[in-house]
Amino acid sequence: MATEKVRALTKKQLETLRLKLLSEKKSLVFSEKVEDSAISLSLPEGSDEVEQSITDYNNSHLLRFRNREVFYAKKIDGALKKFEVNEYGMCSDCASWIKFERLLARPTADLCIQCKEEAEKEESNNFIARQSKSLGRVVDLTGMMA
Ligand SMILES: [Zn+2]
C-alpha cells in the first residue's frame, strides 16, 4: 500500500494558518474575561413568569454559546503554542504532518485525517458497546478464559 508522503508545511503556509488562528480568536464574541454576572440580567420587580423564563432561556443559550467559545479559544491557544515549538501541523498521535488543506479548513486540528478517522471509529465502537451493555446483551466471556 502506497502511503502518501505529506511534507511539512512551508513557512508561508504556516504564516497563513497562524494569521487565520489569530483572526478566528479575534472574531470570538466572548472573551474569557467575560464575567458570569454580565450574562445574568436581572429583571425589574414585578416581571412575570413568561419574562423570567425568556430571560432564563436567553441566559442558558448565552452560557452554552460562551462555553463553546471558551473551549474553542483554548484550542486556538493550544495550536498557537505549537508554533513556538515548531510542532504546529504535526499529528499528536502518529507525528506525521497534517495536510495544509485540512489545516486550512480546521486550523485547530491536531490529528491527521487517518488518526481522526480511527478515533471516530473507536468512538462509535464504544458507543455500540455501551448501547448493547445497556440492553443487557453483553456476552459473558469469563467462561471462555478457562
Ligand atoms: Zn496521525
Residues whose N, C-alpha, C, O or C-beta is under 5 A from the ligand:
A	BS01	ZN	C91 D93 C94 A95 C112 C115
